[in-house]
Amino acid sequence: MSDQILVLNSGSSSVKFALFTASAEPDRGLHGDISGLGASPAVRAWDGNGNELPVQFAADGAHPLDHPAALRWLLEWLNLDERGAHLIGAGHRVVHGGARHAAPVRVGPGVLDELERLTPLASLHQPHNLAAIRALGQALPRLPQVACFDTAFHRTQAAAAQGFALPREITAAGVRRYGFHGLSYEHIASVLPRHLGKRAEGRVIVAHLGSGASLCALKNCVSVATTMGFTTLDGLMMGTRCGAIDPGVLLYFMRERGMSAAEIEDLLSRRSGLLGVSGLSGDVRELLASDDPRAREALEMFAYRAARELGSLAAALEGLDALVFTAGVGEHAAPIRAMICEYARWLGVELDGKANSHNERIISQTGSRVTVCVIPTDEEAVIARHTYRLLGVGGA
């Protein structure tokens, strides 16, 4: 039987899953996602060659599928024994690791309790990440599990980049800039030399643009600054999140509108961003396809805000050698890339319109002072590598 690692990326209403060979450079096998948890669940799956697989799936309408039920169904459907696969461990994406965790960690009861206390800092993600760990622990209690953190990659940043201008005792209590999307940035950093050669060691900004969005400044493939801060609300405008906002606006909400913390959180996390500005949708694809002027206004604000932050990170790097687009919007939305690159012409960005529209790997013109490229992210492969290295061959 072949040793395998199960990777899970659990969200509020979905679970992405993938099986990898247990090796230092794991190969992706069967993978897919379960969506619509708590409502109308659906499953899609592909083999290691990217061929879509037929999935027999029937949901019980009287009992909406939750995370534990989804994990039980998944393990039954995977039928690992029949596939000749031996599961040595599972790796999970966990958004927040706090100040303590700068590397992946094997999960135990104490670790779970510690991570639970970080939920207020990533309320849209942390509960669902931990729900998958608990559900898998109930189904396979002897299976080793590893938590891989989106915050860990940014622990290399200097103190000045991680701190807020607050009293020292508050900073010491953990109120600081953590940064997120670290698993995505770690993957991009690992493959940069393949795409950029020697330039990968220089000043690179990576734009992780999806429903959640951030930028990260890399020097020698190490994080030196990023746009997200204490929580995943900071920085860029996103699908439903506002991004950076004057804290005085929050005081106004409390004093003048009498809004509670829960109401403010709902507004900033779920009703703002592209959805709030357009009044139509938080999905870039839908906004690009719309003729409504509000859709165009929202997309222009999204690009403008990204370009402003791009200039900030270029200052932190003292220049710019390369710009990388990744994640769903970054990899597929050519018009958004074009809008951001137009704002960045002053930095030396010269976009090749044809290459951009065709989603080619290098989309800058020959001779452009800044190389611009599109690189798919692969957080799951990063998690599989970390899980293998932490558990060792056979899960020892």
C-alpha positions as CSV (number, residue, x, y, z in Angstrom):
1,M,0.0,0.0,0.0
2,S,1.2,3.5,-0.7
3,D,1.5,6.1,2.0
4,Q,-0.7,9.1,1.5
5,I,-1.4,12.5,3.2
6,L,-4.9,14.0,3.3
7,V,-4.9,17.8,3.0
8,L,-8.0,19.7,4.1
9,N,-8.9,23.4,3.6
10,S,-12.1,24.0,5.4
11,G,-14.2,27.1,4.9
12,S,-17.5,28.3,6.3
13,S,-19.6,26.4,3.7
14,S,-17.0,24.2,1.9
15,V,-14.2,21.7,2.3
16,K,-11.4,21.4,-0.2
17,F,-9.6,18.1,-0.1
18,A,-6.6,16.5,-1.8
19,L,-4.6,13.3,-1.4
20,F,-0.9,13.5,-1.9
21,T,1.9,11.0,-1.9
22,A,3.9,11.0,1.3
23,S,7.2,12.3,0.1
24,A,9.4,15.4,0.3
25,E,8.0,16.6,-3.0
26,P,4.4,15.2,-2.9
27,D,2.4,14.4,-6.0
28,R,-1.3,15.4,-6.0
29,G,-3.7,12.6,-6.6
30,L,-7.5,12.6,-6.0
31,H,-8.8,16.1,-5.1
32,G,-11.9,18.1,-5.1
33,D,-14.3,20.1,-3.0
34,I,-17.6,19.8,-1.1
35,S,-19.6,23.0,-1.3
36,G,-22.9,24.2,0.0
37,L,-22.5,22.9,3.6
38,G,-25.5,23.7,5.7
39,A,-27.6,24.4,2.6
40,S,-27.5,22.6,-0.7
41,P,-24.3,20.5,-0.7
42,A,-22.5,19.4,-3.9
43,V,-19.3,17.6,-4.6
44,R,-16.8,17.8,-7.4
45,A,-13.7,15.6,-7.7
46,W,-10.8,15.1,-10.1
47,D,-8.0,12.5,-10.4
48,G,-4.3,13.4,-10.3
49,N,-4.3,14.1,-14.1
50,G,-7.1,16.6,-13.7
51,N,-9.9,14.4,-15.2
52,E,-13.2,15.0,-13.5
53,L,-14.6,12.0,-11.7
54,P,-18.3,11.0,-11.4
55,V,-19.5,11.3,-7.8
56,Q,-22.5,9.6,-6.5
57,F,-23.8,12.0,-3.8
58,A,-27.2,12.3,-2.3
59,A,-27.9,14.8,0.5
60,D,-30.6,14.3,3.1
61,G,-32.6,17.5,2.8
62,A,-34.0,17.0,6.3
63,H,-30.5,17.1,7.8
64,P,-28.2,19.7,6.2
65,L,-24.7,18.4,5.8
66,D,-22.3,20.0,8.3
67,H,-18.5,19.7,8.6
68,P,-18.5,16.4,10.7
69,A,-21.0,14.8,8.3
70,A,-19.0,16.0,5.3
71,L,-15.8,14.5,6.6
72,R,-17.5,11.2,7.4
73,W,-18.9,11.1,3.8
74,L,-15.5,12.0,2.4
75,L,-13.7,9.2,4.2
76,E,-16.2,6.7,3.1
77,W,-16.1,7.9,-0.5
78,L,-12.3,7.9,-0.6
79,N,-12.4,4.2,0.4
80,L,-8.6,4.3,1.0
81,D,-8.2,0.6,1.6
82,E,-9.7,-0.3,-1.7
83,R,-7.5,2.3,-3.4
84,G,-4.4,0.7,-1.9
85,A,-3.7,3.8,0.1
86,H,-2.4,4.1,3.7
87,L,-3.2,7.4,5.3
88,I,-0.2,8.5,7.5
89,G,-1.6,11.9,8.5
90,A,-3.7,14.9,7.6
91,G,-2.6,18.5,7.1
92,H,-4.9,21.5,7.6
93,R,-4.9,25.1,6.6
94,V,-5.4,27.1,9.8
95,V,-5.6,30.9,9.1
96,H,-4.2,32.2,12.4
97,G,-1.3,30.8,14.4
98,G,-0.8,33.9,16.6
99,A,2.6,35.2,17.8
100,R,3.7,31.8,19.0
101,H,3.5,29.6,15.9
102,A,6.1,30.4,13.2
103,A,6.0,26.9,11.8
104,P,3.5,24.0,11.4
105,V,2.6,22.1,14.5
106,R,1.2,18.7,15.3
107,V,-2.2,19.1,16.8
108,G,-3.1,18.0,20.3
109,P,-5.8,19.1,22.7
110,G,-3.7,22.0,24.1
111,V,-2.9,23.3,20.6
112,L,-6.6,23.2,19.7
113,D,-7.6,25.2,22.7
114,E,-4.8,27.7,22.0
115,L,-6.0,28.1,18.4
116,E,-9.6,28.5,19.5
117,R,-8.6,31.6,21.5
118,L,-7.4,33.2,18.3
119,T,-10.9,33.0,16.7
120,P,-11.8,36.7,17.3
121,L,-8.8,37.6,15.1
122,A,-10.0,35.5,12.1
123,S,-13.7,34.9,12.8
124,L,-14.6,34.2,9.2
125,H,-12.0,31.3,8.9
126,Q,-10.7,30.0,12.2
127,P,-13.8,28.3,13.5
128,H,-14.2,26.3,10.3
129,N,-10.5,25.4,10.1
130,L,-10.7,24.0,13.6
131,A,-14.1,22.3,12.9
132,A,-12.4,20.1,10.3
133,I,-9.6,19.1,12.7
134,R,-12.1,18.1,15.3
135,A,-14.3,16.3,12.9
136,L,-11.5,14.3,11.5
137,G,-10.2,13.6,15.0
138,Q,-13.6,12.1,15.9
139,A,-13.7,9.9,12.7
140,L,-10.0,8.8,12.9
141,P,-8.8,9.4,16.5
142,R,-5.4,7.8,16.0
143,L,-4.5,9.7,12.8
144,P,-1.8,12.4,13.3
145,Q,-2.9,15.9,12.3
146,V,-0.8,18.9,11.4
147,A,-1.9,22.6,11.5
148,C,-0.2,24.8,8.9
149,F,-0.6,28.5,9.5
150,D,-1.3,31.4,7.1
151,T,0.4,33.8,9.5
152,A,3.7,31.9,9.9
153,F,5.4,33.0,6.7
154,H,5.4,36.7,7.8
155,R,7.2,36.1,11.1
156,T,10.4,37.0,9.3
157,Q,9.4,40.7,9.1
158,A,11.2,43.3,11.1
159,A,9.7,44.6,14.3
160,A,8.9,48.0,12.6
161,A,6.8,46.1,10.0
162,Q,4.9,44.1,12.6
163,G,4.1,46.7,15.1
164,F,1.3,49.3,15.5
165,A,2.0,52.7,17.0
166,L,0.3,51.7,20.3
167,P,1.6,51.6,23.9
168,R,4.2,48.9,24.3
169,E,2.2,46.9,26.8
170,I,-0.6,46.4,24.2
171,T,1.9,45.3,21.6
172,A,3.3,42.8,24.1
173,A,-0.2,41.5,24.7
174,G,-0.3,40.4,21.0
175,V,-1.9,43.3,19.2
176,R,0.4,43.4,16.2
177,R,0.4,42.9,12.4
178,Y,0.3,39.2,11.7
179,G,-0.4,39.1,8.0
180,F,-2.2,36.2,6.2
181,H,-2.2,34.2,2.9
182,G,1.2,32.9,4.0
183,L,0.8,29.4,2.6
184,S,0.1,30.9,-0.8
185,Y,3.1,33.3,-0.6
186,E,5.3,30.4,0.6
187,H,4.4,28.5,-2.5
188,I,5.1,31.4,-4.8
189,A,8.4,32.1,-3.1
190,S,9.4,28.4,-3.6
191,V,8.8,28.5,-7.4
192,L,10.0,32.0,-8.1
193,P,13.5,31.0,-9.2
194,R,11.9,28.7,-11.8
195,H,10.1,31.6,-13.4
196,L,12.3,34.6,-12.6
197,G,15.8,33.1,-12.4
198,K,18.2,35.4,-10.5
199,R,15.6,38.1,-10.3
200,A,13.7,36.0,-7.7
201,E,16.3,37.0,-5.2
202,G,15.4,40.7,-5.7
203,R,12.5,42.9,-4.8
204,V,9.2,41.1,-5.6
205,I,5.6,42.0,-4.8
206,V,3.1,39.1,-4.9
207,A,-0.6,40.0,-5.4
208,H,-2.8,37.3,-3.9
209,L,-6.1,38.4,-5.3
210,G,-9.2,36.4,-4.6
211,S,-12.4,36.9,-2.6
212,G,-9.9,37.6,0.2
213,A,-7.0,39.7,-1.1
214,S,-3.6,40.9,0.0
215,L,-0.1,41.9,-1.2
216,C,3.2,40.7,0.1
217,A,6.7,42.2,-0.4
218,L,9.5,39.7,-0.8
219,K,13.2,40.2,-0.7
220,N,15.4,37.1,-1.3
221,C,12.0,35.2,-1.3
222,V,11.4,36.2,2.4
223,S,8.4,38.3,3.6
224,V,9.4,41.8,4.6
225,A,5.9,43.5,4.6
226,T,2.3,42.7,3.8
227,T,-1.0,44.5,3.6
228,M,-3.1,42.4,6.0
229,G,-2.5,43.2,9.7
230,F,-4.0,42.2,13.0
231,T,-7.0,40.5,11.3
232,T,-8.0,39.5,7.7
233,L,-10.0,42.8,7.4
234,D,-7.0,45.0,6.8
235,G,-5.4,46.2,3.6
236,L,-6.9,45.7,0.2
237,M,-10.6,46.1,-0.7
238,M,-12.0,42.5,-1.1
239,G,-15.1,40.7,-2.2
240,T,-17.1,41.5,0.9
241,R,-14.5,43.0,3.2
242,C,-13.7,46.7,3.4
243,G,-9.9,46.6,3.8
244,A,-8.1,49.4,5.5
245,I,-10.4,52.0,7.1
246,D,-10.0,55.0,9.2
247,P,-10.6,53.8,12.8
248,G,-12.5,57.0,13.4
249,V,-15.2,55.5,11.1
250,L,-15.6,52.7,13.7
251,L,-16.0,55.2,16.5
252,Y,-18.6,57.0,14.4
253,F,-20.5,53.8,14.0
254,M,-20.5,53.2,17.7
255,R,-21.2,56.7,18.9
256,E,-23.5,58.1,16.3
257,R,-25.3,55.0,15.0
258,G,-25.2,53.0,18.2
259,M,-23.9,49.9,16.4
260,S,-22.7,46.9,18.4
261,A,-19.4,45.1,17.8
262,A,-21.2,42.3,16.1
263,E,-23.1,44.7,13.8
264,I,-19.8,46.5,12.9
265,E,-18.1,43.1,12.2
266,D,-20.9,42.0,10.0
267,L,-20.8,45.3,8.0
268,L,-17.1,45.3,7.5
269,S,-16.7,41.5,6.9
270,R,-19.8,40.5,4.9
271,R,-21.5,43.6,3.5
272,S,-18.6,45.8,2.3
273,G,-15.9,45.6,-0.4
274,L,-16.9,44.9,-4.0
275,L,-20.4,43.8,-2.8
276,G,-20.9,47.0,-0.8
277,V,-19.7,49.4,-3.3
278,S,-21.4,47.8,-6.3
279,G,-24.6,46.8,-4.5
280,L,-24.6,43.9,-6.9
281,S,-22.0,41.2,-6.1
282,G,-18.7,40.5,-4.5
283,D,-17.7,38.3,-7.3
284,V,-15.2,39.9,-9.8
285,R,-16.5,37.6,-12.6
286,E,-20.1,38.9,-12.2
287,L,-19.0,42.5,-12.0
288,L,-16.8,42.2,-15.1
289,A,-19.8,40.8,-17.0
290,S,-22.1,43.5,-15.8
291,D,-23.0,46.7,-17.7
292,D,-24.1,48.5,-14.5
293,P,-21.9,51.5,-13.9
294,R,-21.8,50.6,-10.2
295,A,-19.9,47.4,-11.2
296,R,-17.3,49.4,-13.0
297,E,-16.9,51.8,-10.1
298,A,-16.4,49.0,-7.7
299,L,-13.7,47.4,-9.9
300,E,-11.9,50.7,-10.4
301,M,-11.8,51.2,-6.7
302,F,-10.5,47.7,-6.2
303,A,-7.7,48.3,-8.7
304,Y,-6.9,51.8,-7.3
305,R,-6.7,50.5,-3.7
306,A,-4.4,47.6,-4.8
307,A,-2.2,50.0,-6.7
308,R,-1.8,52.4,-3.7
309,E,-0.7,49.5,-1.5
310,L,1.6,48.3,-4.3
311,G,3.4,51.7,-4.1
312,S,3.6,51.4,-0.3
313,L,5.3,48.0,-0.5
314,A,7.6,49.2,-3.3
315,A,8.8,51.8,-0.8
316,A,9.4,49.1,1.8
317,L,11.5,47.2,-0.8
318,E,13.2,50.4,-2.0
319,G,12.3,49.5,-5.5
320,L,10.6,46.8,-7.6
321,D,12.0,44.1,-9.8
322,A,9.0,41.8,-10.3
323,L,5.3,41.8,-9.8
324,V,3.4,38.4,-9.5
325,F,-0.3,37.9,-9.7
326,T,-1.8,34.8,-8.1
327,A,-5.1,33.3,-6.7
328,G,-8.5,33.3,-8.4
329,V,-8.7,36.9,-9.5
330,G,-5.0,37.3,-10.0
331,E,-4.7,34.2,-12.1
332,H,-7.8,34.6,-14.3
333,A,-9.0,38.3,-14.4
334,A,-6.9,39.9,-17.1
335,P,-8.8,43.2,-17.0
336,I,-8.1,43.6,-13.3
337,R,-4.4,42.9,-13.9
338,A,-4.4,45.5,-16.7
339,M,-6.0,48.1,-14.5
340,I,-3.5,47.6,-11.7
341,C,-0.5,47.6,-14.0
342,E,-1.6,50.8,-15.7
343,Y,-1.5,52.5,-12.2
344,A,2.0,51.0,-11.7
345,R,3.6,52.3,-14.9
346,W,5.6,54.8,-12.9
347,L,7.3,51.9,-11.2
348,G,8.6,50.6,-14.6
349,V,5.7,48.2,-15.3
350,E,5.1,47.8,-19.1
351,L,2.3,45.3,-19.7
352,D,2.0,43.2,-22.8
353,G,-1.7,43.4,-23.5
354,K,-1.8,40.3,-25.7
355,A,0.1,38.1,-23.3
356,N,-2.1,39.4,-20.5
357,S,-5.3,38.6,-22.3
358,H,-4.1,35.1,-23.0
359,N,-3.1,34.5,-19.4
360,E,0.5,33.7,-20.3
361,R,3.1,33.2,-17.6
362,I,5.1,36.4,-18.4
363,I,2.7,39.3,-19.2
364,S,5.2,42.2,-19.3
365,Q,6.8,43.5,-22.4
366,T,10.3,42.5,-23.3
367,G,12.5,45.2,-21.8
368,S,10.1,46.1,-19.1
369,R,12.1,47.3,-16.1
370,V,9.7,45.3,-13.9
371,T,8.9,41.7,-14.8
372,V,5.2,40.9,-14.4
373,C,4.0,37.3,-14.3
374,V,1.1,35.1,-13.4
375,I,1.8,32.1,-11.2
376,P,-0.9,29.7,-10.0
377,T,-0.8,29.2,-6.2
378,D,-0.9,25.8,-4.5
379,E,-1.5,26.0,-0.8
380,E,-2.4,22.3,-0.6
381,A,1.0,21.2,-1.9
382,V,2.7,23.4,0.8
383,I,0.6,21.8,3.5
384,A,1.4,18.3,2.2
385,R,5.1,19.0,2.3
386,H,5.0,20.4,5.8
387,T,2.9,17.5,7.0
388,Y,5.3,15.0,5.6
389,R,8.3,16.7,7.1
390,L,6.8,17.1,10.5
391,L,5.4,13.5,10.7
392,G,8.2,11.7,8.9
393,V,7.9,8.6,6.8
394,G,5.1,6.4,8.1
395,G,3.8,9.1,10.4
396,A,6.6,8.5,13.0
